[in-house]
């Protein structure tokens, strides 16, 4: 059995990161033994990640010998590359003991150059370990300089959408395309909470990140509040606020809590209860029973798309644009770039258009997803073949 290391995992407090790990483990099944390096190993162990044999920290312990050496070396002016390599020594050591190393941070390269990955990849490359960038989206504009040099370290890149694939092919990178693995993740249906109206509940996800990306964060938040009010005034539907990321620095409960506070006495507006305790598969179980979803988080949209739920994405990067384009042929009508969100009129009009085509979109997704997710055995084989 081949040994695979999953690295560059931000932790299961981001249910999208969790979904990638869970679905990847399920894809490989008994064909490989998976180990995971994580920024939050304790949280991930408590999440119960089926199929992951071992979970370790992706950074050295604060009071370890390595950390002390790093602190002394920093004061003595050791090269930064050595400092970073020692800080991430657990990843490098585990990678050297593995047959294949999968970098699973899907949108890691969407933002800026990842110095720590370049160092980790360089050390593993020198150890002749096959490297795979798994289920990724990368902004075409940053594929240059050190970032492009780092991307060239991978033996195989699996892009999750066609915009990234095309840009990488232009650069001569070893890329193939397959959907985000979370499209294949199972769901678990728990009892519906009080206030949830079966067949008449609209989901809403808003993140602090997407508000920061907007031209005016306060105006963007008001647009979402107005959308909730519009749903209440024009239908008998309930609105379920669906958090998907619980990081301290980027917690959906902060943004959604602000919306809930505006409707504190409205029984048709509910926050998904005990959301922090829910796994990615359980949140997907709630999302699949929505009538429609408006979401800022990509993996909430993936949970919806993969279960046939009509979805409007408020996106900010290539990942949302590319996935919508590949599913529907055109992202227009399925995506509003948050940088272009002009206010409540635009958001409400896009929501009304979504509801007008809801039945058609549901039927389309149910027919489309099997072909969209096909090729699982081939992609697993391509990765395992690298270990030979």
Buried (B, 14 or more C-beta within 10 A) or exposed (E): EBBBBBBBBBBBBBBBBBBBBBBBBBBBEEBBBBBBBBBBBEBBBEBEBEBBEBBBBBBBEEEBEBBEBBEEBEEEEBEEEBBBBBBBBBBBBBBBEBBBBBBBBBBBBBEEBBBBBBBBBBBBBEEEBBBBBBBBBBBBEBBEEEBBEBBBBBBBBBBBBEBBBBBBBEBEBBBBBBBBBBBBBEBEEEEBBEBBBEEEBBBBBBBBBBBEBBEEBEBBBBBBBBBBBBBBEEBEBBBBBBBBBBBEEBBBBBBBEBBBEBBEEBEBBBBBEEBEEBBBBBBBBBBBBBBBBBBBBBBBBBBBBBBBBBBBBBBBBBBBBBBBBBBBEEBEBBBBBBEEBEBBEEBBEBBEEBBEEBEEBBEBBEEBBEEBBEBBEEBBEBBBEBBE
